[in-house]
Amino acid sequence: MNNGMTYTYPDANGYYGEFGGAFIPEMLHRNVEELRSAYLNIIHEESFKQEFESLLHDYAGRSHAIIQSATTE
C-alpha cells in the first residue's frame, strides 16, 4: 500500500510533521528537554564514547554481561 508518501520523521530539529516535536506527555517535556540538552553536551566527549561502547559490548542484546568466571573445583 503506497500512497505516495515517504516516512521522513523526525526531521533534523526532532519534529514529527507540522504539528509537533515530541510524542510525550506535556508534564514530562521539561525533563526530556533537560536530558536532551545534557546528552548533546556530552555526546562528543571521549570518556562518554568509551563508556557507551563498553556498555553496548557488555550488555546490549544480552541477558547477562559476558564475564570470565573462575572454575570451581
PyRosetta script that sets phi, psi and omega in degrees:
from pyrosetta import init, pose_from_sequence

init()
pose = pose_from_sequence("MNNGMTYTYPDANGYYGEFGGAFIPEMLHRNVEELRSAYLNIIHEESFKQEFESLLHDYAGRSHAIIQSATTE")
pose.set_psi(1, 105.8)
pose.set_omega(1, -179.0)
pose.set_phi(2, -120.4)
pose.set_psi(2, 114.7)
pose.set_omega(2, -179.6)
pose.set_phi(3, -98.2)
pose.set_psi(3, 15.4)
pose.set_omega(3, 178.3)
pose.set_phi(4, 85.3)
pose.set_psi(4, -0.5)
pose.set_omega(4, -179.4)
pose.set_phi(5, -99.3)
pose.set_psi(5, 149.4)
pose.set_omega(5, 174.2)
pose.set_phi(6, -118.5)
pose.set_psi(6, 151.0)
pose.set_omega(6, 180.0)
pose.set_phi(7, -85.7)
pose.set_psi(7, 117.0)
pose.set_omega(7, -178.2)
pose.set_phi(8, -130.5)
pose.set_psi(8, 26.6)
pose.set_omega(8, -174.8)
pose.set_phi(9, -110.1)
pose.set_psi(9, 153.7)
pose.set_omega(9, -9.9)
pose.set_phi(10, -73.1)
pose.set_psi(10, 158.9)
pose.set_omega(10, 178.9)
pose.set_phi(11, -79.6)
pose.set_psi(11, -173.5)
pose.set_omega(11, -176.9)
pose.set_phi(12, -60.2)
pose.set_psi(12, -24.7)
pose.set_omega(12, 178.9)
pose.set_phi(13, -94.4)
pose.set_psi(13, 3.5)
pose.set_omega(13, 179.9)
pose.set_phi(14, 84.8)
pose.set_psi(14, 13.3)
pose.set_omega(14, -177.4)
pose.set_phi(15, -92.7)
pose.set_psi(15, 143.0)
pose.set_omega(15, 176.8)
pose.set_phi(16, -104.0)
pose.set_psi(16, 90.6)
pose.set_omega(16, 179.8)
pose.set_phi(17, 75.0)
pose.set_psi(17, -165.9)
pose.set_omega(17, -175.0)
pose.set_phi(18, -81.7)
pose.set_psi(18, -9.9)
pose.set_omega(18, -171.4)
pose.set_phi(19, -106.1)
pose.set_psi(19, -2.5)
pose.set_omega(19, -179.9)
pose.set_phi(20, 178.7)
pose.set_psi(20, 168.1)
pose.set_omega(20, -176.0)
pose.set_phi(21, -118.0)
pose.set_psi(21, -7.2)
pose.set_omega(21, -178.4)
pose.set_phi(22, -156.4)
pose.set_psi(22, 141.0)
pose.set_omega(22, 174.3)
pose.set_phi(23, -103.0)
pose.set_psi(23, 68.3)
pose.set_omega(23, 179.2)
pose.set_phi(24, -136.1)
pose.set_psi(24, 156.0)
pose.set_omega(24, 176.3)
pose.set_phi(25, -60.9)
pose.set_psi(25, 143.3)
pose.set_omega(25, -177.4)
pose.set_phi(26, -56.0)
pose.set_psi(26, -37.2)
pose.set_omega(26, -177.2)
pose.set_phi(27, -68.1)
pose.set_psi(27, -15.9)
pose.set_omega(27, 177.3)
pose.set_phi(28, -95.0)
pose.set_psi(28, -7.4)
pose.set_omega(28, -173.1)
pose.set_phi(29, -57.5)
pose.set_psi(29, -45.8)
pose.set_omega(29, -178.9)
pose.set_phi(30, -62.6)
pose.set_psi(30, -41.2)
pose.set_omega(30, 179.6)
pose.set_phi(31, -65.6)
pose.set_psi(31, -41.1)
pose.set_omega(31, 179.2)
pose.set_phi(32, -66.6)
pose.set_psi(32, -39.2)
pose.set_omega(32, 177.2)
pose.set_phi(33, -65.2)
pose.set_psi(33, -39.0)
pose.set_omega(33, 177.1)
pose.set_phi(34, -63.3)
pose.set_psi(34, -43.6)
pose.set_omega(34, 177.3)
pose.set_phi(35, -63.4)
pose.set_psi(35, -44.1)
pose.set_omega(35, 178.7)
pose.set_phi(36, -60.1)
pose.set_psi(36, -45.1)
pose.set_omega(36, -179.6)
pose.set_phi(37, -63.3)
pose.set_psi(37, -44.4)
pose.set_omega(37, 178.8)
pose.set_phi(38, -63.5)
pose.set_psi(38, -41.2)
pose.set_omega(38, 178.8)
pose.set_phi(39, -62.1)
pose.set_psi(39, -45.2)
pose.set_omega(39, -179.6)
pose.set_phi(40, -65.6)
pose.set_psi(40, -27.7)
pose.set_omega(40, 178.0)
pose.set_phi(41, -75.5)
pose.set_psi(41, -25.7)
pose.set_omega(41, -173.0)
pose.set_phi(42, -108.6)
pose.set_psi(42, -13.4)
pose.set_omega(42, -170.4)
pose.set_phi(43, -58.0)
pose.set_psi(43, -28.5)
pose.set_omega(43, -176.5)
pose.set_phi(44, -97.2)
pose.set_psi(44, 0.0)
pose.set_omega(44, 178.8)
pose.set_phi(45, -74.9)
pose.set_psi(45, 137.7)
pose.set_omega(45, -177.2)
pose.set_phi(46, -61.7)
pose.set_psi(46, -39.4)
pose.set_omega(46, -179.5)
pose.set_phi(47, -63.3)
pose.set_psi(47, -37.6)
pose.set_omega(47, 177.3)
pose.set_phi(48, -65.2)
pose.set_psi(48, -46.2)
pose.set_omega(48, -179.5)
pose.set_phi(49, -60.0)
pose.set_psi(49, -42.7)
pose.set_omega(49, -179.4)
pose.set_phi(50, -64.6)
pose.set_psi(50, -45.4)
pose.set_omega(50, 179.7)
pose.set_phi(51, -65.2)
pose.set_psi(51, -41.4)
pose.set_omega(51, 179.1)
pose.set_phi(52, -60.9)
pose.set_psi(52, -47.0)
pose.set_omega(52, 178.7)
pose.set_phi(53, -62.0)
pose.set_psi(53, -39.7)
pose.set_omega(53, 178.7)
pose.set_phi(54, -63.0)
pose.set_psi(54, -44.7)
pose.set_omega(54, 179.1)
pose.set_phi(55, -64.4)
pose.set_psi(55, -40.5)
pose.set_omega(55, 176.7)
pose.set_phi(56, -62.4)
pose.set_psi(56, -43.8)
pose.set_omega(56, -178.6)
pose.set_phi(57, -62.8)
pose.set_psi(57, -44.5)
pose.set_omega(57, -174.1)
pose.set_phi(58, -84.3)
pose.set_psi(58, -28.1)
pose.set_omega(58, -170.0)
pose.set_phi(59, -123.9)
pose.set_psi(59, -30.5)
pose.set_omega(59, -173.2)
pose.set_phi(60, -62.4)
pose.set_psi(60, 122.8)
pose.set_omega(60, 177.1)
pose.set_phi(61, 76.2)
pose.set_psi(61, 9.1)
pose.set_omega(61, -178.7)
pose.set_phi(62, -120.4)
pose.set_psi(62, 146.2)
pose.set_omega(62, 176.1)
pose.set_phi(63, -79.0)
pose.set_psi(63, -24.2)
pose.set_omega(63, 178.5)
pose.set_phi(64, -140.7)
pose.set_psi(64, 152.0)
pose.set_omega(64, 175.4)
pose.set_phi(65, -66.3)
pose.set_psi(65, 147.6)
pose.set_omega(65, 175.7)
pose.set_phi(66, -83.1)
pose.set_psi(66, 116.9)
pose.set_omega(66, 178.8)
pose.set_phi(67, -133.8)
pose.set_psi(67, 156.2)
pose.set_omega(67, 176.6)
pose.set_phi(68, -87.6)
pose.set_psi(68, 127.3)
pose.set_omega(68, 178.5)
pose.set_phi(69, -106.2)
pose.set_psi(69, 144.4)
pose.set_omega(69, 176.7)
pose.set_phi(70, -76.3)
pose.set_psi(70, 143.2)
pose.set_omega(70, 177.9)
pose.set_phi(71, -77.4)
pose.set_psi(71, 146.1)
pose.set_omega(71, 178.5)
pose.set_phi(72, -109.4)
pose.set_psi(72, 137.0)
pose.set_omega(72, 179.0)
pose.set_phi(73, -130.5)
pose.dump_pdb("model.pdb")
